[in-house]
């Protein structure tokens, strides 16, 4: 498709209506993947659970159904989960949970010891200067309790409490040495399998930081009594995301081995892990890699998709509007973002918000602002040309309207992109809730997409657009300021100030833009009457 053809069907609401039927069909296709009857993420292909589901058995409840305050119960939980289809009904599952809860109430639980879980010599002895000394901890005291009180049952509660909090304590102990830990982990991983190095970018700083956040989240969430549904879905989505790297079954096994070995290496100078702690660690790592592996297997869509750049617009310095046509239509929901790789930076993936709703022509649009230190955004502005082939991974995002409730959208800078995608999709419907879009920029001439918003607001009575700029006049370096903003209301001040006159009670509030705006606007929305659960942002 030519750039002229793209413009004819792409931006203005009146022109985009030509793809309404195709967009609807694509939307239906996208939801069919998660239709009822599909095997859940934890049912790996070929497993007993998947076979039972295929034969009509009830799906196994999520792991959150049973809290596990000890390693013994964690093992029982796994066995019961595997045997779920033979229990016959949810009543049997509830009976297991009730009996274990009754045991908890009978036995009680010991308070968590504030000390560390691994013993360190008080003075003298070999130490590793990379690792700070934890406080003398639970492991030594627990062994003493076992030897002196085991016959009286006095240490049973302490052991249960320790096993329940073991992974969280490991995460806390790793935090002070996080940088050395992640460096050692990936060095160990690439030593075990050198082929893995080619799957990741040369600069691993971002990957190491992200991995540590994920590990901390998993290790602190597993011991919690609830929230396991969210944890399982988080890990499954992570597995789907990692398909774009080309990971195999063997790679997950290698990662599990490297992670367990590196945690052991952290504690080796301090006496090491005892058997119980090591078992808790292994169970947690196997859960992490196992659910990721299952999530990767459960996704029938391609791991990567390709699209070719057909037009690049640069409305003003630092801003790029990139339009592409995909080989096959990309499946996504209006308002979502997609993991993106550009040819100038292989093996580097960044989330970019889509500025168009799905359509059968495979048309895509991105608004990208170059930011200081942002290698990909600066490269897009300086080097992207028509003919470049971009690759896309998984789509994500929470921004969406909620039924017939009124919607308030707060968009700062290129945060307009996901809002525009939602509005274009809504314009193809006959009935829509009232929507108020507040779009902000530093000066009037930087309101780069008013030429699309003005006709959209003029032809849709449910939409109100208010433009907000920090300054009244444009900077001297802006040689070609935008002028279409004159067709829409314009206020001066910050977006947060503009929210001060709004009553957001009962509203769904969608916010996109710089990180500082996300925090400030979220607080302002709650202050103006919006319920905290109705204020939605995406952590790009």
C-alpha positions as a Python dict, from the first residue, in 0.01 Angstrom:
ca = {
    (1, 'X'): (0, 0, 0),
    (2, 'X'): (131, 346, -84),
    (3, 'X'): (161, 631, 162),
    (4, 'X'): (-124, 810, -16),
    (5, 'X'): (-345, 506, 28),
    (6, 'X'): (-251, 491, 392),
    (7, 'X'): (-358, 851, 443),
    (8, 'X'): (-685, 786, 263),
    (9, 'X'): (-787, 518, 513),
    (10, 'X'): (-588, 604, 821),
    (11, 'X'): (-638, 914, 1032),
    (12, 'X'): (-954, 1119, 993),
    (13, 'X'): (-1267, 972, 1145),
    (14, 'X'): (-1459, 1006, 819),
    (15, 'X'): (-1194, 820, 622),
    (16, 'X'): (-1139, 552, 882),
    (17, 'X'): (-1504, 446, 863),
    (18, 'X'): (-1419, 257, 545),
    (19, 'X'): (-1243, -5, 758),
    (20, 'X'): (-1519, -37, 1018),
    (21, 'X'): (-1625, -383, 906),
    (22, 'X'): (-1267, -506, 897),
    (23, 'X'): (-1187, -362, 1239),
    (24, 'X'): (-1492, -529, 1388),
    (25, 'X'): (-1396, -862, 1238),
    (26, 'X'): (-1042, -826, 1371),
    (27, 'X'): (-1181, -741, 1715),
    (28, 'X'): (-1392, -1056, 1715),
    (29, 'X'): (-1094, -1261, 1606),
    (30, 'X'): (-886, -1120, 1887),
    (31, 'X'): (-1135, -1214, 2158),
    (32, 'X'): (-1190, -1562, 2018),
    (33, 'X'): (-841, -1666, 2125),
    (34, 'X'): (-941, -1637, 2491),
    (35, 'X'): (-1291, -1780, 2442),
    (36, 'X'): (-1444, -2018, 2699),
    (37, 'X'): (-1332, -2375, 2647),
    (38, 'X'): (-968, -2297, 2584),
    (39, 'X'): (-728, -2484, 2811),
    (40, 'X'): (-604, -2257, 3091),
    (41, 'X'): (-245, -2146, 3105),
    (42, 'X'): (-137, -2399, 3362),
    (43, 'X'): (-256, -2696, 3149),
    (44, 'X'): (49, -2769, 2938),
    (45, 'X'): (-15, -2938, 2600),
    (46, 'X'): (-25, -3315, 2639),
    (47, 'X'): (-60, -3303, 3017),
    (48, 'X'): (-321, -3493, 3219),
    (49, 'X'): (-492, -3164, 3303),
    (50, 'X'): (-523, -3064, 2936),
    (51, 'X'): (-661, -3407, 2848),
    (52, 'X'): (-916, -3391, 3129),
    (53, 'X'): (-1032, -3047, 3014),
    (54, 'X'): (-1063, -3168, 2657),
    (55, 'X'): (-1288, -3450, 2786),
    (56, 'X'): (-1516, -3205, 2964),
    (57, 'X'): (-1376, -3215, 3317),
    (58, 'X'): (-1402, -2906, 3532),
    (59, 'X'): (-1102, -2678, 3523),
    (60, 'X'): (-869, -2692, 3822),
    (61, 'X'): (-906, -2386, 4046),
    (62, 'X'): (-617, -2143, 4057),
    (63, 'X'): (-344, -2200, 4316),
    (64, 'X'): (-473, -1917, 4532),
    (65, 'X'): (-745, -2149, 4663),
    (66, 'X'): (-506, -2296, 4922),
    (67, 'X'): (-262, -2095, 5133),
    (68, 'X'): (53, -2287, 5215),
    (69, 'X'): (220, -2174, 5537),
    (70, 'X'): (482, -2451, 5530),
    (71, 'X'): (695, -2642, 5285),
    (72, 'X'): (508, -2964, 5369),
    (73, 'X'): (178, -2806, 5276),
    (74, 'X'): (328, -2656, 4962),
    (75, 'X'): (416, -3009, 4850),
    (76, 'X'): (68, -3132, 4943),
    (77, 'X'): (-78, -2843, 4747),
    (78, 'X'): (112, -2946, 4434),
    (79, 'X'): (5, -3308, 4467),
    (80, 'X'): (-358, -3207, 4525),
    (81, 'X'): (-346, -2976, 4225),
    (82, 'X'): (-227, -3256, 4001),
    (83, 'X'): (-496, -3487, 4138),
    (84, 'X'): (-768, -3222, 4098),
    (85, 'X'): (-956, -3391, 3816),
    (86, 'X'): (-993, -3711, 4023),
    (87, 'X'): (-1153, -3527, 4315),
    (88, 'X'): (-1473, -3494, 4115),
    (89, 'X'): (-1611, -3168, 4249),
    (90, 'X'): (-1516, -2833, 4391),
    (91, 'X'): (-1662, -2953, 4722),
    (92, 'X'): (-1370, -3191, 4771),
    (93, 'X'): (-1129, -2908, 4694),
    (94, 'X'): (-1306, -2690, 4950),
    (95, 'X'): (-1287, -2973, 5205),
    (96, 'X'): (-909, -2988, 5167),
    (97, 'X'): (-883, -2616, 5218),
    (98, 'X'): (-1117, -2619, 5518),
    (99, 'X'): (-930, -2903, 5689),
    (100, 'X'): (-597, -2727, 5645),
    (101, 'X'): (-736, -2398, 5768),
    (102, 'X'): (-867, -2583, 6073),
    (103, 'X'): (-519, -2719, 6136),
    (104, 'X'): (-384, -2365, 6116),
    (105, 'X'): (-628, -2242, 6377),
    (106, 'X'): (-552, -2539, 6604),
    (107, 'X'): (-176, -2513, 6576),
    (108, 'X'): (-138, -2138, 6539),
    (109, 'X'): (155, -1974, 6370),
    (110, 'X'): (469, -1825, 6515),
    (111, 'X'): (551, -1459, 6450),
    (112, 'X'): (812, -1399, 6185),
    (113, 'X'): (1158, -1362, 6331),
    (114, 'X'): (1297, -1019, 6237),
    (115, 'X'): (1645, -1164, 6198),
    (116, 'X'): (1803, -1304, 5886),
    (117, 'X'): (1753, -1667, 5795),
    (118, 'X'): (2120, -1756, 5757),
    (119, 'X'): (2380, -1756, 6029),
    (120, 'X'): (2699, -1550, 6000),
    (121, 'X'): (2992, -1575, 6239),
    (122, 'X'): (2981, -1287, 6485),
    (123, 'X'): (3348, -1221, 6431),
    (124, 'X'): (3630, -1374, 6239),
    (125, 'X'): (3590, -1640, 5975),
    (126, 'X'): (3599, -1606, 5598),
    (127, 'X'): (3377, -1336, 5450),
    (128, 'X'): (3313, -1202, 5104),
    (129, 'X'): (3340, -818, 5089),
    (130, 'X'): (3079, -810, 4810),
    (131, 'X'): (2807, -933, 5045),
    (132, 'X'): (2710, -746, 5361),
    (133, 'X'): (2668, -949, 5677),
    (134, 'X'): (2306, -1037, 5747),
    (135, 'X'): (2205, -1044, 6110),
    (136, 'X'): (2247, -1377, 6284),
    (137, 'X'): (1933, -1553, 6181),
    (138, 'X'): (1665, -1807, 6189),
    (139, 'X'): (1858, -2104, 6055),
    (140, 'X'): (2080, -2140, 6364),
    (141, 'X'): (1798, -2070, 6605),
    (142, 'X'): (1572, -2314, 6423),
    (143, 'X'): (1830, -2595, 6447),
    (144, 'X'): (1869, -2522, 6819),
    (145, 'X'): (1492, -2531, 6863),
    (146, 'X'): (1469, -2863, 6683),
    (147, 'X'): (1730, -3023, 6905),
    (148, 'X'): (1604, -2880, 7234),
    (149, 'X'): (1226, -2858, 7184),
    (150, 'X'): (1145, -3100, 6904),
    (151, 'X'): (992, -3359, 7134),
    (152, 'X'): (759, -3095, 7283),
    (153, 'X'): (640, -2961, 6949),
    (154, 'X'): (752, -2613, 7046),
    (155, 'X'): (945, -2553, 6723),
    (156, 'X'): (681, -2669, 6478),
    (157, 'X'): (519, -2326, 6451),
    (158, 'X'): (855, -2160, 6401),
    (159, 'X'): (943, -2396, 6119),
    (160, 'X'): (610, -2337, 5949),
    (161, 'X'): (648, -1961, 5973),
    (162, 'X'): (1000, -1978, 5835),
    (163, 'X'): (906, -2194, 5538),
    (164, 'X'): (619, -1964, 5458),
    (165, 'X'): (840, -1656, 5450),
    (166, 'X'): (1158, -1817, 5318),
    (167, 'X'): (1137, -1688, 4962),
    (168, 'X'): (1048, -1339, 5075),
    (169, 'X'): (1350, -1340, 5306),
    (170, 'X'): (1575, -1457, 5022),
    (171, 'X'): (1449, -1164, 4813),
    (172, 'X'): (1523, -926, 5100),
    (173, 'X'): (1875, -1066, 5143),
    (174, 'X'): (1952, -1036, 4772),
    (175, 'X'): (1842, -674, 4751),
    (176, 'X'): (2156, -517, 4906),
    (177, 'X'): (2377, -706, 4657),
    (178, 'X'): (2137, -689, 4364),
    (179, 'X'): (2386, -560, 4108),
    (180, 'X'): (2650, -823, 4181),
    (181, 'X'): (2382, -1092, 4198),
    (182, 'X'): (2235, -1020, 3855),
    (183, 'X'): (2578, -983, 3696),
    (184, 'X'): (2684, -1317, 3837),
    (185, 'X'): (2356, -1479, 3737),
    (186, 'X'): (2374, -1382, 3371),
    (187, 'X'): (2746, -1462, 3355),
    (188, 'X'): (2664, -1807, 3490),
    (189, 'X'): (2371, -1842, 3248),
    (190, 'X'): (2579, -1756, 2941),
    (191, 'X'): (2860, -1984, 3061),
    (192, 'X'): (2617, -2275, 3086),
    (193, 'X'): (2478, -2205, 2738),
    (194, 'X'): (2680, -1955, 2528),
    (195, 'X'): (2414, -1958, 2255),
    (196, 'X'): (2182, -1766, 2487),
    (197, 'X'): (2407, -1459, 2468),
    (198, 'X'): (2310, -1395, 2107),
    (199, 'X'): (1943, -1368, 2200),
    (200, 'X'): (1991, -1060, 2418),
    (201, 'X'): (2122, -706, 2349),
    (202, 'X'): (2483, -609, 2408),
    (203, 'X'): (2385, -381, 2697),
    (204, 'X'): (2221, -599, 2961),
    (205, 'X'): (2169, -325, 3222),
    (206, 'X'): (1798, -288, 3155),
    (207, 'X'): (1741, -664, 3138),
    (208, 'X'): (1921, -722, 3466),
    (209, 'X'): (1717, -453, 3643),
    (210, 'X'): (1391, -591, 3502),
    (211, 'X'): (1481, -947, 3598),
    (212, 'X'): (1553, -843, 3955),
    (213, 'X'): (1216, -668, 3984),
    (214, 'X'): (1041, -979, 3850),
    (215, 'X'): (1230, -1208, 4087),
    (216, 'X'): (1153, -987, 4385),
    (217, 'X'): (784, -975, 4290),
    (218, 'X'): (762, -1354, 4252),
    (219, 'X'): (954, -1440, 4569),
    (220, 'X'): (748, -1199, 4779),
    (221, 'X'): (412, -1295, 4624),
    (222, 'X'): (437, -1674, 4656),
    (223, 'X'): (422, -1673, 5039),
    (224, 'X'): (117, -1445, 5044),
    (225, 'X'): (-218, -1608, 5135),
    (226, 'X'): (-390, -1464, 4827),
    (227, 'X'): (-312, -1297, 4497),
    (228, 'X'): (-189, -1619, 4335),
    (229, 'X'): (-427, -1584, 4039),
    (230, 'X'): (-259, -1255, 3950),
    (231, 'X'): (86, -1405, 4000),
    (232, 'X'): (13, -1701, 3773),
    (233, 'X'): (-124, -1474, 3500),
    (234, 'X'): (175, -1241, 3539),
    (235, 'X'): (422, -1527, 3492),
    (236, 'X'): (223, -1675, 3204),
    (237, 'X'): (224, -1338, 3027),
    (238, 'X'): (596, -1314, 3091),
    (239, 'X'): (640, -1650, 2921),
    (240, 'X'): (438, -1533, 2623),
    (241, 'X'): (651, -1220, 2605),
    (242, 'X'): (974, -1420, 2602),
    (243, 'X'): (872, -1612, 2292),
    (244, 'X'): (1009, -1324, 2086),
    (245, 'X'): (1360, -1414, 2205),
    (246, 'X'): (1331, -1764, 2060),
    (247, 'X'): (1363, -1947, 2393),
    (248, 'X'): (1334, -2326, 2400),
    (249, 'X'): (1251, -2584, 2669),
    (250, 'X'): (1620, -2637, 2737),
    (251, 'X'): (1671, -2264, 2793),
    (252, 'X'): (1417, -2261, 3077),
    (253, 'X'): (1594, -2554, 3244),
    (254, 'X'): (1927, -2376, 3209),
    (255, 'X'): (1786, -2059, 3361),
    (256, 'X'): (1644, -2251, 3657),
    (257, 'X'): (1979, -2418, 3721),
    (258, 'X'): (2169, -2088, 3694),
    (259, 'X'): (1930, -1904, 3926),
    (260, 'X'): (1938, -2171, 4196),
    (261, 'X'): (2317, -2195, 4176),
    (262, 'X'): (2362, -1816, 4200),
    (263, 'X'): (2141, -1788, 4507),
    (264, 'X'): (2343, -2064, 4670),
    (265, 'X'): (2661, -1873, 4578),
    (266, 'X'): (2533, -1564, 4761),
    (267, 'X'): (2500, -1754, 5089),
    (268, 'X'): (2800, -1985, 5055),
    (269, 'X'): (3040, -1744, 5232),
    (270, 'X'): (2791, -1726, 5520),
    (271, 'X'): (2729, -2092, 5590),
    (272, 'X'): (2504, -2172, 5296),
    (273, 'X'): (2142, -2278, 5276),
    (274, 'X'): (2009, -2562, 5488),
    (275, 'X'): (1802, -2839, 5330),
    (276, 'X'): (1467, -2678, 5401),
    (277, 'X'): (1569, -2340, 5265),
    (278, 'X'): (1715, -2503, 4955),
    (279, 'X'): (1391, -2694, 4895),
    (280, 'X'): (1184, -2375, 4928),
    (281, 'X'): (1413, -2202, 4679),
    (282, 'X'): (1393, -2486, 4428),
    (283, 'X'): (1012, -2497, 4449),
    (284, 'X'): (987, -2123, 4390),
    (285, 'X'): (1222, -2128, 4092),
    (286, 'X'): (1044, -2427, 3939),
    (287, 'X'): (713, -2243, 3977),
    (288, 'X'): (857, -1934, 3807),
    (289, 'X'): (1004, -2116, 3507),
    (290, 'X'): (725, -2374, 3484),
    (291, 'X'): (442, -2123, 3459),
    (292, 'X'): (640, -1913, 3210),
    (293, 'X'): (694, -2223, 2999),
    (294, 'X'): (323, -2308, 3015),
    (295, 'X'): (228, -1953, 2919),
    (296, 'X'): (455, -1968, 2615),
    (297, 'X'): (299, -2300, 2506),
    (298, 'X'): (-58, -2174, 2552),
    (299, 'X'): (-35, -1887, 2302),
    (300, 'X'): (-129, -1993, 1948),
    (301, 'X'): (-36, -1658, 1789),
    (302, 'X'): (301, -1598, 1620),
    (303, 'X'): (584, -1497, 1851),
    (304, 'X'): (675, -1210, 1617),
    (305, 'X'): (501, -1009, 1347),
    (306, 'X'): (652, -783, 1084),
    (307, 'X'): (547, -450, 935),
    (308, 'X'): (708, -223, 676),
    (309, 'X'): (741, 153, 723),
    (310, 'X'): (550, 342, 452),
    (311, 'X'): (570, 698, 583),
    (312, 'X'): (758, 896, 848),
    (313, 'X'): (636, 1240, 955),
    (314, 'X'): (835, 1474, 1176),
    (315, 'X'): (594, 1751, 1281),
    (316, 'X'): (855, 1924, 1494),
    (317, 'X'): (1202, 1851, 1635),
    (318, 'X'): (1210, 1535, 1841),
    (319, 'X'): (870, 1396, 1736),
    (320, 'X'): (814, 1118, 1483),
    (321, 'X'): (483, 985, 1350),
    (322, 'X'): (562, 647, 1191),
    (323, 'X'): (309, 467, 972),
    (324, 'X'): (348, 105, 872),
    (325, 'X'): (162, -176, 697),
    (326, 'X'): (192, -523, 854),
    (327, 'X'): (231, -846, 660),
    (328, 'X'): (-72, -975, 854),
    (329, 'X'): (-319, -776, 1065),
    (330, 'X'): (-192, -727, 1417),
    (331, 'X'): (-428, -847, 1691),
    (332, 'X'): (-472, -592, 1967),
    (333, 'X'): (-732, -389, 2154),
    (334, 'X'): (-760, -11, 2103),
    (335, 'X'): (-544, 162, 2364),
    (336, 'X'): (-284, -113, 2395),
    (337, 'X'): (91, -100, 2332),
    (338, 'X'): (320, -352, 2165),
    (339, 'X'): (679, -465, 2221),
    (340, 'X'): (874, -330, 1921),
    (341, 'X'): (1215, -390, 1765),
    (342, 'X'): (1359, -166, 1492),
    (343, 'X'): (1627, -281, 1243),
    (344, 'X'): (1881, -23, 1363),
    (345, 'X'): (1879, -179, 1712),
    (346, 'X'): (1851, -558, 1686),
    (347, 'X'): (1756, -757, 1999),
    (348, 'X'): (1638, -439, 2175),
    (349, 'X'): (1265, -429, 2247),
    (350, 'X'): (1069, -126, 2361),
    (351, 'X'): (696, -76, 2430),
    (352, 'X'): (527, 163, 2184),
    (353, 'X'): (161, 268, 2198),
    (354, 'X'): (-53, 209, 1891),
    (355, 'X'): (-235, 519, 1764),
    (356, 'X'): (-486, 333, 1543),
    (357, 'X'): (-743, 65, 1619),
    (358, 'X'): (-707, -281, 1462),
    (359, 'X'): (-802, -311, 1095),
    (360, 'X'): (-787, -572, 821),
    (361, 'X'): (-545, -361, 613),
    (362, 'X'): (-275, -408, 877),
    (363, 'X'): (-222, -33, 911),
    (364, 'X'): (-28, 80, 1216),
    (365, 'X'): (73, 420, 1349),
    (366, 'X'): (308, 520, 1630),
    (367, 'X'): (383, 858, 1788),
    (368, 'X'): (738, 861, 1926),
    (369, 'X'): (911, 1148, 2100),
    (370, 'X'): (1290, 1145, 2131),
    (371, 'X'): (1387, 1168, 2498),
    (372, 'X'): (1732, 1234, 2648),
    (373, 'X'): (1912, 902, 2688),
    (374, 'X'): (1644, 719, 2491),
    (375, 'X'): (1847, 532, 2229),
    (376, 'X'): (1552, 384, 2043),
    (377, 'X'): (1339, 699, 2037),
    (378, 'X'): (1633, 908, 1916),
    (379, 'X'): (1721, 649, 1654),
    (380, 'X'): (1365, 645, 1524),
    (381, 'X'): (1368, 1022, 1484),
    (382, 'X'): (1709, 1034, 1319),
    (383, 'X'): (1727, 716, 1110),
    (384, 'X'): (1388, 558, 1039),
    (385, 'X'): (1302, 564, 668),
    (386, 'X'): (1026, 417, 447),
    (387, 'X'): (1108, 57, 367),
    (388, 'X'): (1242, -28, 715),
    (389, 'X'): (1098, -350, 858),
    (390, 'X'): (991, -341, 1221),
    (391, 'X'): (914, -648, 1431),
    (392, 'X'): (652, -677, 1702),
    (393, 'X'): (608, -908, 1999),
    (394, 'X'): (325, -925, 2251),
    (395, 'X'): (62, -656, 2301),
    (396, 'X'): (-28, -528, 2647),
    (397, 'X'): (-231, -255, 2805),
    (398, 'X'): (-517, -177, 3041),
    (399, 'X'): (-654, 145, 2892),
    (400, 'X'): (-1015, 94, 2786),
    (401, 'X'): (-1363, 238, 2850),
    (402, 'X'): (-1592, 59, 3092),
    (403, 'X'): (-1942, 7, 2957),
    (404, 'X'): (-2168, 312, 2954),
    (405, 'X'): (-1984, 502, 3224),
    (406, 'X'): (-1849, 848, 3128),
    (407, 'X'): (-1479, 854, 3041),
    (408, 'X'): (-1219, 1120, 3112),
    (409, 'X'): (-892, 1090, 2919),
    (410, 'X'): (-574, 1267, 3028),
    (411, 'X'): (-305, 1264, 2755),
    (412, 'X'): (30, 1436, 2788),
    (413, 'X'): (245, 1468, 2473),
    (414, 'X'): (258, 1139, 2282),
    (415, 'X'): (30, 990, 2545),
    (416, 'X'): (-231, 1098, 2292),
    (417, 'X'): (-154, 787, 2082),
    (418, 'X'): (-350, 525, 2283),
    (419, 'X'): (-636, 771, 2342),
    (420, 'X'): (-662, 836, 1970),
    (421, 'X'): (-679, 463, 1902),
    (422, 'X'): (-968, 428, 2149),
    (423, 'X'): (-1154, 731, 2010),
    (424, 'X'): (-1127, 614, 1649),
    (425, 'X'): (-1263, 274, 1750),
    (426, 'X'): (-1549, 434, 1944),
    (427, 'X'): (-1638, 656, 1647),
    (428, 'X'): (-1742, 341, 1458),
    (429, 'X'): (-2012, 268, 1716),
    (430, 'X'): (-2356, 422, 1721),
    (431, 'X'): (-2383, 453, 2099),
    (432, 'X'): (-2097, 572, 2318),
    (433, 'X'): (-2060, 715, 2668),
    (434, 'X'): (-1962, 1078, 2709),
    (435, 'X'): (-1587, 1125, 2669),
    (436, 'X'): (-1381, 1429, 2770),
    (437, 'X'): (-1026, 1432, 2635),
    (438, 'X'): (-771, 1666, 2790),
    (439, 'X'): (-460, 1673, 2574),
    (440, 'X'): (-154, 1863, 2688),
    (441, 'X'): (164, 2006, 2537),
    (442, 'X'): (428, 2260, 2633),
    (443, 'X'): (307, 2523, 2384),
    (444, 'X'): (21, 2560, 2132),
    (445, 'X'): (240, 2485, 1832),
    (446, 'X'): (334, 2146, 1980),
    (447, 'X'): (-26, 2020, 1968),
    (448, 'X'): (72, 1813, 1668),
    (449, 'X'): (-244, 1607, 1601),
    (450, 'X'): (-521, 1864, 1637),
    (451, 'X'): (-600, 1830, 1267),
    (452, 'X'): (-732, 1479, 1341),
    (453, 'X'): (-899, 1559, 1672),
    (454, 'X'): (-1095, 1861, 1544),
    (455, 'X'): (-1306, 1673, 1283),
    (456, 'X'): (-1342, 1381, 1524),
    (457, 'X'): (-1495, 1609, 1789),
    (458, 'X'): (-1709, 1794, 1533),
    (459, 'X'): (-1875, 1475, 1404),
    (460, 'X'): (-1924, 1296, 1738),
    (461, 'X'): (-2145, 1478, 1992),
    (462, 'X'): (-2036, 1246, 2274),
    (463, 'X'): (-1674, 1370, 2248),
    (464, 'X'): (-1536, 1688, 2404),
    (465, 'X'): (-1171, 1786, 2351),
    (466, 'X'): (-987, 2041, 2564),
    (467, 'X'): (-631, 2139, 2481),
    (468, 'X'): (-398, 2249, 2761),
    (469, 'X'): (-54, 2409, 2721),
    (470, 'X'): (202, 2514, 2978),
    (471, 'X'): (306, 2824, 2781),
    (472, 'X'): (100, 3075, 2583),
    (473, 'X'): (356, 3122, 2306),
    (474, 'X'): (579, 2886, 2110),
    (475, 'X'): (957, 2858, 2161),
    (476, 'X'): (1184, 3030, 1911),
    (477, 'X'): (1322, 2704, 1775),
    (478, 'X'): (981, 2579, 1657),
    (479, 'X'): (1000, 2670, 1288),
    (480, 'X'): (673, 2504, 1180),
    (481, 'X'): (425, 2531, 1468),
    (482, 'X'): (97, 2346, 1439),
    (483, 'X'): (-205, 2568, 1372),
    (484, 'X'): (-502, 2327, 1370),
    (485, 'X'): (-538, 2366, 1747),
    (486, 'X'): (-733, 2687, 1684),
    (487, 'X'): (-1042, 2480, 1601),
    (488, 'X'): (-1059, 2339, 1957),
    (489, 'X'): (-1084, 2494, 2305),
    (490, 'X'): (-745, 2592, 2448),
    (491, 'X'): (-650, 2651, 2810),
    (492, 'X'): (-318, 2749, 2965),
    (493, 'X'): (-162, 2579, 3265),
    (494, 'X'): (-86, 2219, 3350),
    (495, 'X'): (-307, 1918, 3288),
    (496, 'X'): (-335, 1864, 3662),
    (497, 'X'): (-456, 2223, 3703),
    (498, 'X'): (-712, 2169, 3428),
    (499, 'X'): (-849, 1871, 3621),
    (500, 'X'): (-926, 2088, 3924),
    (501, 'X'): (-1259, 2202, 3775),
    (502, 'X'): (-1381, 1852, 3691),
    (503, 'X'): (-1619, 1633, 3887),
    (504, 'X'): (-1493, 1280, 3824),
    (505, 'X'): (-1736, 1094, 4049),
    (506, 'X'): (-1838, 776, 3870),
    (507, 'X'): (-1598, 840, 3581),
    (508, 'X'): (-1353, 600, 3424),
    (509, 'X'): (-1024, 794, 3410),
    (510, 'X'): (-756, 691, 3156),
    (511, 'X'): (-413, 854, 3184),
    (512, 'X'): (-116, 832, 2947),
    (513, 'X'): (200, 1039, 2916),
    (514, 'X'): (523, 1106, 3107),
    (515, 'X'): (579, 917, 3430),
    (516, 'X'): (546, 1229, 3642),
    (517, 'X'): (208, 1303, 3488),
    (518, 'X'): (84, 952, 3562),
    (519, 'X'): (145, 998, 3934),
    (520, 'X'): (19, 1355, 3962),
    (521, 'X'): (-289, 1306, 3746),
    (522, 'X'): (-382, 982, 3927),
    (523, 'X'): (-375, 1161, 4262),
    (524, 'X'): (-571, 1453, 4120),
    (525, 'X'): (-835, 1220, 3974),
    (526, 'X'): (-895, 1054, 4310),
    (527, 'X'): (-911, 1396, 4476),
    (528, 'X'): (-1178, 1498, 4223),
    (529, 'X'): (-1402, 1204, 4315),
    (530, 'X'): (-1286, 913, 4097),
    (531, 'X'): (-1258, 575, 4267),
    (532, 'X'): (-895, 456, 4282),
    (533, 'X'): (-980, 136, 4093),
    (534, 'X'): (-1129, 347, 3810),
    (535, 'X'): (-807, 541, 3751),
    (536, 'X'): (-611, 342, 3490),
    (537, 'X'): (-257, 395, 3364),
    (538, 'X'): (-11, 180, 3173),
    (539, 'X'): (344, 152, 3318),
    (540, 'X'): (532, 219, 2993),
}
